[in-house]
Amino acid sequence: MRDVQERKFNKEQLQKQFQEVAPKADFASLRFVREKNETISVRQDVVQPVSISEDMGVMITVHDGGGTGYAATSDLSTGGLQRAGEQALAWAKRTAGKSVLDSRKIPNEPVNGEYETPVKKAWESVSLEEKIGFLKKECSRLKIDDRIVDWEAQLWNSEVETFLIGSNGGVLRQRFHMLVPDLRSTANDGNETINRTFGGFRLGRQGGLEILDDLDFFTSAPRVSSEAIELLDAPNCPTGKMDLILAPDQMILQIDESSGHPLELGRILGDERNYAGTSFVTKDMFGSYRYGSDLLNITFDPTKKEEMASYGFDDDGTPAKKEFIIREGILERPLGGTISQTRADMDGVANSRANSWNRPPIDRMANLNLEPGTTSFEDMVKSVENGVYMEANCSWSIDDSRNKFQFGCEYGRVIENGELKGVVKKPNYRGISATFWRNLKAVGDEKSFKVMGTPYCGKGEPNQVIRVGHASPAALFSDVDVFGGA
């Protein structure tokens, strides 16, 4: 294990080291990543062992003679960097003339800049003892009934620092602060067991402890458990074709699975075929294909600073900016970074992202948002004669072309003649991406718009589990196949 002095490295020294040992190639870069995670949890009123982890290392990328090579190492000594550079160069030479893209065509103009998450109340400003204290309080507030058989309050804090150095003179520094709060309650009565969550790892954001107040963390525990109890005695969700209103905490998965992944350009080009499947979307659809109704406006927006996957630059150094992916229902551009854009000869976005120092960047959605509309939630409900309202995903399935899907939710309510009626449990719905979004009937206004995010989005081979953000209002869909669980 490295001693403390070595771990507290100097970025300027790292830059100097790389300049000394950088491979003689068309282009080379060093991407340093350091990540620290801390999880504090109180379960059934018992403080769980605090989990703290720290990881750091570098990825060296080399473009030479048309080939591309990568090599990662946690050895930050001059010798360690030199060995990684030599390995990356060797791979670049091996792949020259054999790759799907001549790396000499990839733009590599130098970019310099810095980015850091705005924080109002730093994680470190509150002692561990104080954080455990308020988690114990919230955990105890979950136990409202003897039928609550498991209950937990948790905070997961993550800090990530990245440093990208290019042989072209570009230097980028970024630092991210993320917090994922959660409350969970499990109710049981006989053979029936129901889970209800506050966030279910869907309420991740960038920022500090101020996020807890923004999300009403300190007032939500009794509601979470009372809804779990309520669901025990609730009837199953009705079955049939009907209108469906999805809350933002379910829209996060709908956006992710049926508009995010199918539009990742690497997948469209076939890069995921042997592992995670392909996409029903093809290159010729962009600019003309009707993905949804006129109300559908989806943006890629890594500039929304409080959202989970915001940044100033992607991991290939492309400056981030907001772009429309789907505008008024028409498919405009894919989620493709610099390399995929060059391969496909298409405009994309700044979304070359890696989940750590030991993975190369690939096309990943970041913040993918459904822009708010003009319909209030109340008016949305009033427009429904027969339908169901659903919250919080608990299960999902989607085919390997990201087209046919089936999702289950934690909580539902029947809508009859424009009014929210009784609670129903195990609500599910299914559809086809290519037609589901065309049945988008109303989009909620700013009042129902919520910023959400998850640390768990998997893709790539070898796998990369990465953070994504999704902001969305509630949304109404017509003629949806709805059914109850067993």
C-alpha positions as CSV (number, residue, x, y, z in Angstrom):
1,M,0.0,0.0,0.0
2,R,1.3,3.4,-0.9
3,D,2.3,5.7,2.0
4,V,0.3,8.9,2.7
5,Q,2.8,11.2,1.1
6,E,2.6,9.3,-2.2
7,R,-1.2,9.4,-2.2
8,K,-1.2,13.1,-1.7
9,F,0.3,13.6,-5.1
10,N,0.8,17.0,-6.8
11,K,-1.1,17.5,-10.1
12,E,1.6,19.8,-11.5
13,Q,4.2,17.0,-10.7
14,L,2.0,14.5,-12.5
15,Q,1.8,16.7,-15.5
16,K,5.5,17.1,-15.5
17,Q,6.0,13.4,-15.3
18,F,3.7,12.7,-18.2
19,Q,5.4,15.3,-20.3
20,E,8.7,13.5,-19.6
21,V,7.5,10.0,-20.5
22,A,4.6,10.6,-22.9
23,P,4.9,8.2,-25.9
24,K,6.1,9.7,-29.2
25,A,2.9,9.3,-31.1
26,D,0.4,11.3,-33.1
27,F,-1.5,12.0,-29.8
28,A,-1.4,10.9,-26.2
29,S,-3.3,11.7,-23.1
30,L,-3.4,11.0,-19.5
31,R,-6.7,10.9,-17.6
32,F,-6.3,10.7,-13.8
33,V,-9.3,9.8,-11.6
34,R,-9.5,9.8,-7.8
35,E,-12.8,8.7,-6.2
36,K,-13.8,8.7,-2.6
37,N,-17.1,7.1,-1.4
38,E,-18.6,7.1,2.1
39,T,-21.8,5.3,3.1
40,I,-23.6,5.8,6.4
41,S,-26.6,3.6,7.2
42,V,-28.9,2.9,10.1
43,R,-31.0,-0.2,9.7
44,Q,-33.7,-1.3,12.2
45,D,-32.3,1.5,14.4
46,V,-28.9,-0.1,14.5
47,V,-25.9,1.8,13.1
48,Q,-24.3,-0.2,10.3
49,P,-20.5,-0.2,9.8
50,V,-19.5,3.0,8.0
51,S,-18.1,2.2,4.6
52,I,-15.3,4.4,3.2
53,S,-13.3,3.7,0.0
54,E,-10.8,5.6,-2.0
55,D,-9.5,4.6,-5.4
56,M,-7.2,6.4,-7.9
57,G,-5.2,5.7,-11.0
58,V,-4.6,6.8,-14.6
59,M,-5.6,5.8,-18.1
60,I,-3.2,6.6,-20.9
61,T,-4.6,6.8,-24.4
62,V,-2.5,6.8,-27.5
63,H,-3.4,7.5,-31.1
64,D,-0.7,6.6,-33.6
65,G,-0.6,5.7,-37.3
66,G,-4.4,5.3,-37.3
67,G,-4.5,2.9,-34.4
68,T,-5.6,3.4,-30.8
69,G,-4.3,1.9,-27.6
70,Y,-5.2,2.2,-23.9
71,A,-3.3,1.2,-20.7
72,A,-4.3,1.9,-17.1
73,T,-2.3,1.8,-13.9
74,S,-2.5,2.8,-10.3
75,D,1.3,3.2,-10.2
76,L,1.7,7.0,-10.4
77,S,5.5,7.0,-10.3
78,T,7.4,8.1,-13.4
79,G,8.3,4.5,-14.1
80,G,4.6,3.4,-13.7
81,L,3.5,6.1,-16.2
82,Q,6.2,5.2,-18.6
83,R,5.3,1.5,-18.6
84,A,1.6,2.3,-19.2
85,G,2.5,4.7,-22.0
86,E,4.6,2.0,-23.7
87,Q,1.8,-0.5,-23.4
88,A,-0.7,1.9,-24.9
89,L,1.6,2.7,-27.8
90,A,2.2,-1.0,-28.5
91,W,-1.6,-1.5,-28.7
92,A,-2.0,1.5,-31.0
93,K,0.6,0.0,-33.3
94,R,-1.1,-3.4,-33.3
95,T,-4.5,-1.9,-34.1
96,A,-3.3,0.5,-36.9
97,G,-5.0,-0.5,-40.1
98,K,-7.3,-2.9,-38.3
99,S,-9.7,-0.6,-36.5
100,V,-13.1,0.6,-37.6
101,L,-11.8,4.2,-37.4
102,D,-8.5,5.7,-38.5
103,S,-7.5,7.6,-35.3
104,R,-5.8,10.3,-37.4
105,K,-9.3,11.5,-38.3
106,I,-10.3,12.2,-34.7
107,P,-10.2,15.9,-33.8
108,N,-7.8,16.6,-30.9
109,E,-7.7,20.4,-30.6
110,P,-6.3,21.4,-27.1
111,V,-8.9,22.4,-24.6
112,N,-8.2,24.0,-21.2
113,G,-10.5,24.6,-18.3
114,E,-11.8,23.7,-14.9
115,Y,-15.2,22.7,-13.4
116,E,-16.4,22.0,-9.9
117,T,-19.9,21.2,-8.5
118,P,-21.3,24.1,-6.6
119,V,-21.8,23.2,-2.9
120,K,-23.6,25.1,-0.2
121,K,-23.1,22.8,2.7
122,A,-20.0,20.6,2.4
123,W,-20.2,16.9,3.5
124,E,-17.2,17.5,5.8
125,S,-18.9,20.5,7.5
126,V,-21.1,18.1,9.6
127,S,-19.3,15.5,11.8
128,L,-19.8,11.8,11.4
129,E,-21.5,11.7,14.8
130,E,-24.0,14.3,13.8
131,K,-24.8,12.5,10.5
132,I,-25.3,9.2,12.3
133,G,-27.5,11.1,14.8
134,F,-29.9,12.5,12.3
135,L,-30.0,9.2,10.4
136,K,-30.9,7.3,13.6
137,K,-33.7,9.8,14.1
138,E,-35.1,9.3,10.6
139,C,-34.7,5.6,10.8
140,S,-36.7,5.5,14.0
141,R,-39.5,7.5,12.4
142,L,-39.9,4.7,9.8
143,K,-41.1,2.2,12.4
144,I,-44.7,3.4,12.7
145,D,-46.3,0.0,12.9
146,D,-45.5,-3.6,14.0
147,R,-46.1,-4.6,10.4
148,I,-43.0,-2.7,9.4
149,V,-40.5,-5.5,9.5
150,D,-37.4,-3.8,7.9
151,W,-36.5,-0.2,7.8
152,E,-33.4,1.8,6.9
153,A,-32.1,5.3,6.4
154,Q,-28.9,5.9,4.4
155,L,-26.6,8.5,2.9
156,W,-24.0,7.8,0.2
157,N,-21.6,10.6,-0.5
158,S,-19.2,10.5,-3.4
159,E,-16.4,12.9,-4.5
160,V,-14.6,12.4,-7.8
161,E,-11.6,14.4,-9.1
162,T,-10.4,14.1,-12.6
163,F,-7.4,15.6,-14.4
164,L,-7.0,15.2,-18.2
165,I,-3.6,16.1,-19.8
166,G,-3.1,16.0,-23.6
167,S,0.1,15.9,-25.6
168,N,-1.5,18.8,-27.6
169,G,-1.2,21.1,-24.6
170,G,-4.8,20.7,-23.2
171,V,-5.3,20.5,-19.5
172,L,-8.7,20.0,-17.8
173,R,-9.4,19.7,-14.1
174,Q,-12.8,18.7,-12.7
175,R,-14.2,17.9,-9.3
176,F,-17.6,16.5,-8.5
177,H,-19.5,16.2,-5.2
178,M,-22.5,13.8,-5.2
179,L,-25.0,12.7,-2.6
180,V,-27.6,9.9,-2.8
181,P,-30.1,9.8,0.2
182,D,-32.5,7.0,0.8
183,L,-35.2,5.8,3.1
184,R,-36.6,2.3,2.8
185,S,-39.5,0.5,4.6
186,T,-40.7,-3.1,4.2
187,A,-44.2,-4.0,5.5
188,N,-45.4,-7.6,5.9
189,D,-48.8,-9.1,6.7
190,G,-49.1,-12.9,6.3
191,N,-47.9,-13.8,2.8
192,E,-47.9,-10.2,1.6
193,T,-44.6,-8.2,1.7
194,I,-44.4,-4.7,0.3
195,N,-41.4,-2.4,-0.2
196,R,-41.7,1.4,-0.3
197,T,-38.8,3.8,-0.8
198,F,-38.1,7.5,-0.5
199,G,-35.8,7.5,-3.4
200,G,-34.7,4.0,-4.2
201,F,-31.4,5.5,-5.4
202,R,-33.3,7.7,-7.8
203,L,-32.7,11.0,-6.0
204,G,-29.0,11.3,-6.5
205,R,-27.8,14.9,-7.1
206,Q,-24.6,16.9,-7.3
207,G,-24.1,19.2,-4.3
208,G,-23.7,19.0,-0.6
209,L,-25.9,18.3,2.4
210,E,-28.3,21.1,1.3
211,I,-29.7,18.4,-1.0
212,L,-31.5,16.8,2.0
213,D,-33.5,19.9,2.7
214,D,-34.3,20.4,-1.1
215,L,-35.7,16.8,-1.2
216,D,-37.6,17.0,2.1
217,F,-35.6,14.1,3.5
218,F,-36.3,15.1,7.1
219,T,-40.1,15.0,6.7
220,S,-40.6,11.9,4.5
221,A,-40.0,8.9,6.7
222,P,-43.6,8.6,8.1
223,R,-45.1,8.9,4.6
224,V,-42.8,6.2,3.2
225,S,-43.9,3.7,5.9
226,S,-47.6,4.7,5.9
227,E,-47.7,4.1,2.2
228,A,-46.1,0.7,2.7
229,I,-48.8,-0.2,5.2
230,E,-51.5,1.2,2.9
231,L,-50.2,-1.0,0.0
232,L,-50.6,-4.2,2.1
233,D,-54.3,-4.0,2.0
234,A,-54.7,-2.4,-1.4
235,P,-56.1,-4.4,-4.3
236,N,-54.0,-5.2,-7.3
237,C,-53.7,-2.7,-10.1
238,P,-56.5,-3.2,-12.7
239,T,-55.7,-4.7,-16.1
240,G,-56.5,-3.3,-19.5
241,K,-55.8,-0.6,-22.1
242,M,-56.1,2.8,-20.4
243,D,-54.5,6.2,-19.7
244,L,-51.3,6.2,-17.6
245,I,-49.8,9.1,-15.6
246,L,-46.1,8.5,-14.6
247,A,-44.5,10.4,-11.8
248,P,-41.0,11.8,-12.3
249,D,-39.5,9.0,-10.2
250,Q,-40.8,6.5,-12.8
251,M,-40.1,8.7,-15.8
252,I,-36.4,8.5,-14.8
253,L,-36.3,4.9,-15.9
254,Q,-38.7,5.4,-18.9
255,I,-36.3,8.0,-20.3
256,D,-33.2,6.0,-19.5
257,E,-34.3,2.7,-21.0
258,S,-36.5,3.6,-23.9
259,S,-34.9,6.9,-25.1
260,G,-31.4,7.0,-23.6
261,H,-29.9,3.6,-24.4
262,P,-31.4,3.3,-27.9
263,L,-30.0,6.6,-28.9
264,E,-26.4,6.0,-27.8
265,L,-24.5,6.1,-31.1
266,G,-22.0,3.4,-30.2
267,R,-24.9,1.0,-29.7
268,I,-26.4,2.1,-33.0
269,L,-23.1,1.5,-34.7
270,G,-23.0,-2.1,-33.3
271,D,-20.5,-1.7,-30.5
272,E,-22.8,-3.3,-27.9
273,R,-24.2,-6.1,-30.1
274,N,-22.5,-9.0,-28.4
275,Y,-23.1,-7.9,-24.8
276,A,-26.0,-5.5,-24.3
277,G,-27.7,-5.7,-27.7
278,T,-28.3,-3.2,-30.5
279,S,-30.9,-0.5,-31.1
280,F,-34.1,-0.3,-33.1
281,V,-32.8,3.2,-34.2
282,T,-30.7,3.5,-37.3
283,K,-28.5,6.3,-38.6
284,D,-31.0,7.3,-41.4
285,M,-33.7,8.1,-38.8
286,F,-32.1,11.2,-37.5
287,G,-33.7,14.4,-38.8
288,S,-37.0,12.9,-39.8
289,Y,-38.1,10.0,-37.6
290,R,-41.1,10.7,-35.4
291,Y,-40.0,9.3,-32.1
292,G,-42.9,10.7,-30.1
293,S,-45.8,13.2,-30.1
294,D,-45.3,16.9,-30.7
295,L,-45.1,17.2,-26.9
296,L,-41.9,15.2,-26.7
297,N,-38.8,17.4,-26.1
298,I,-35.8,15.5,-24.7
299,T,-32.5,17.3,-24.1
300,F,-29.0,16.2,-23.3
301,D,-27.9,18.8,-20.6
302,P,-24.7,18.2,-18.6
303,T,-24.8,22.0,-17.7
304,K,-27.6,21.6,-15.2
305,K,-25.3,21.9,-12.2
306,E,-27.4,20.1,-9.5
307,E,-28.1,17.1,-11.7
308,M,-26.2,13.9,-11.1
309,A,-24.1,13.7,-14.3
310,S,-23.3,17.4,-14.9
311,Y,-19.8,18.4,-16.0
312,G,-17.8,21.0,-17.9
313,F,-16.1,18.5,-20.2
314,D,-16.5,14.9,-21.1
315,D,-13.7,12.4,-20.6
316,D,-12.3,13.0,-24.1
317,G,-12.1,16.7,-23.3
318,T,-15.1,17.9,-25.4
319,P,-16.8,21.0,-23.8
320,A,-20.3,20.2,-22.5
321,K,-23.4,22.0,-23.7
322,K,-27.1,21.5,-23.9
323,E,-28.4,19.9,-27.0
324,F,-31.9,18.8,-28.2
325,I,-32.0,15.1,-28.9
326,I,-35.7,15.0,-29.7
327,R,-37.5,18.2,-30.5
328,E,-41.3,18.3,-30.9
329,G,-41.2,14.5,-31.3
330,I,-38.7,14.4,-34.2
331,L,-35.4,12.6,-33.6
332,E,-32.6,15.2,-34.1
333,R,-29.2,13.8,-32.9
334,P,-27.7,10.8,-31.3
335,L,-25.9,10.5,-28.0
336,G,-22.4,10.1,-29.5
337,G,-19.1,11.5,-28.4
338,T,-16.2,12.6,-30.6
339,I,-15.0,9.2,-31.7
340,S,-18.5,7.9,-32.7
341,Q,-19.3,11.2,-34.4
342,T,-16.2,10.8,-36.5
343,R,-17.1,7.2,-37.4
344,A,-20.7,8.0,-38.3
345,D,-20.0,11.5,-39.8
346,M,-22.8,12.9,-37.6
347,D,-23.2,15.6,-35.0
348,G,-23.5,14.3,-31.5
349,V,-22.9,15.5,-27.9
350,A,-20.2,15.6,-25.3
351,N,-20.9,12.2,-23.8
352,S,-17.6,10.2,-24.0
353,R,-17.6,9.0,-20.4
354,A,-15.7,6.4,-18.3
355,N,-16.7,5.1,-14.9
356,S,-13.2,5.1,-13.6
357,W,-9.5,5.3,-14.4
358,N,-9.3,1.7,-15.6
359,R,-11.9,2.0,-18.3
360,P,-11.8,3.9,-21.6
361,P,-14.6,6.4,-22.4
362,I,-17.5,5.2,-24.4
363,D,-20.8,6.7,-25.5
364,R,-23.0,7.2,-22.4
365,M,-26.0,9.3,-21.7
366,A,-25.4,11.9,-19.0
367,N,-28.2,14.2,-18.0
368,L,-31.1,13.2,-20.3
369,N,-34.2,15.3,-19.5
370,L,-37.8,15.6,-20.6
371,E,-38.4,19.3,-20.9
372,P,-41.4,20.5,-18.9
373,G,-44.7,21.3,-20.7
374,T,-47.6,23.5,-19.8
375,T,-50.1,21.1,-18.1
376,S,-50.5,21.1,-14.4
377,F,-50.7,17.8,-12.6
378,E,-54.2,18.5,-11.5
379,D,-55.4,19.2,-15.1
380,M,-53.6,16.1,-16.2
381,V,-55.7,14.0,-13.7
382,K,-58.9,15.8,-14.7
383,S,-58.4,14.9,-18.3
384,V,-58.4,11.1,-17.5
385,E,-61.7,9.1,-17.5
386,N,-60.1,5.8,-16.9
387,G,-56.5,5.3,-15.9
388,V,-53.8,4.7,-13.3
389,Y,-51.1,6.9,-11.7
390,M,-47.8,5.2,-10.9
391,E,-44.7,6.1,-8.8
392,A,-41.3,4.7,-8.3
393,N,-39.9,1.8,-10.4
394,C,-39.3,-1.5,-8.8
395,S,-38.7,-3.8,-11.8
396,W,-37.9,-3.5,-15.5
397,S,-37.3,-5.6,-18.6
398,I,-36.5,-4.5,-22.1
399,D,-35.4,-6.4,-25.2
400,D,-32.0,-6.2,-26.8
401,S,-33.0,-3.6,-29.3
402,R,-34.3,-1.3,-26.6
403,N,-37.8,-1.4,-28.1
404,K,-40.3,-3.7,-26.3
405,F,-40.4,-3.0,-22.5
406,Q,-42.2,-3.9,-19.3
407,F,-41.9,-1.9,-16.1
408,G,-43.3,-2.4,-12.6
409,C,-43.8,0.3,-9.9
410,E,-44.1,0.5,-6.2
411,Y,-47.2,2.5,-5.8
412,G,-50.3,3.3,-7.9
413,R,-53.7,5.0,-7.7
414,V,-56.7,4.5,-9.9
415,I,-58.0,7.5,-11.8
416,E,-61.7,7.6,-12.5
417,N,-63.7,10.4,-14.1
418,G,-60.9,13.0,-13.5
419,E,-60.2,12.1,-9.9
420,L,-57.5,10.2,-8.1
421,K,-59.2,7.3,-6.3
422,G,-57.9,4.3,-4.3
423,V,-54.4,3.0,-3.9
424,V,-53.5,-0.1,-5.9
425,K,-50.4,-2.3,-5.5
426,K,-48.1,-4.0,-7.9
427,P,-48.9,-1.7,-10.9
428,N,-47.2,-2.6,-14.2
429,Y,-47.3,-1.5,-17.7
430,R,-45.8,-2.6,-21.0
431,G,-45.2,-1.0,-24.4
432,I,-43.0,-0.5,-27.5
433,S,-40.6,2.5,-27.5
434,A,-41.3,3.2,-31.1
435,T,-45.0,3.8,-30.4
436,F,-45.2,4.5,-26.6
437,W,-43.8,8.0,-26.9
438,R,-46.2,8.8,-29.7
439,N,-49.0,8.3,-27.2
440,L,-47.6,11.1,-25.0
441,K,-50.8,13.1,-24.3
442,A,-49.6,15.7,-21.8
443,V,-46.4,16.9,-20.2
444,G,-46.4,18.4,-16.7
445,D,-45.4,21.9,-16.0
446,E,-42.5,23.3,-14.0
447,K,-44.4,22.6,-10.7
448,S,-44.1,18.8,-11.3
449,F,-40.6,19.0,-12.8
450,K,-38.0,17.2,-10.6
451,V,-34.3,16.7,-10.9
452,M,-33.3,13.1,-10.2
453,G,-30.4,10.8,-10.8
454,T,-29.0,7.3,-10.2
455,P,-25.5,6.0,-9.6
456,Y,-26.4,2.7,-11.3
457,C,-26.5,2.6,-15.1
458,G,-24.7,-0.3,-16.6
459,K,-23.2,-0.7,-20.0
460,G,-20.0,-1.7,-21.8
461,E,-17.7,-4.7,-22.0
462,P,-16.0,-4.9,-19.6
463,N,-18.9,-3.4,-17.7
464,Q,-19.1,0.2,-16.6
465,V,-21.6,1.2,-14.0
466,I,-21.9,5.0,-14.2
467,R,-24.0,7.9,-12.8
468,V,-26.7,9.4,-14.9
469,G,-29.2,12.2,-14.3
470,H,-32.7,12.5,-15.5
471,A,-35.0,15.5,-14.9
472,S,-38.7,15.2,-15.7
473,P,-42.2,16.4,-14.9
474,A,-45.1,14.0,-14.6
475,A,-46.4,12.8,-18.0
476,L,-49.6,11.4,-19.4
477,F,-49.7,8.6,-22.0
478,S,-52.9,7.2,-23.7
479,D,-53.8,3.6,-24.7
480,V,-51.2,1.9,-22.5
481,D,-51.3,-1.8,-21.6
482,V,-51.6,-1.8,-17.8
483,F,-51.8,-4.8,-15.6
484,G,-51.5,-5.9,-11.9
485,G,-48.8,-8.1,-10.4
486,A,-49.3,-11.6,-9.0
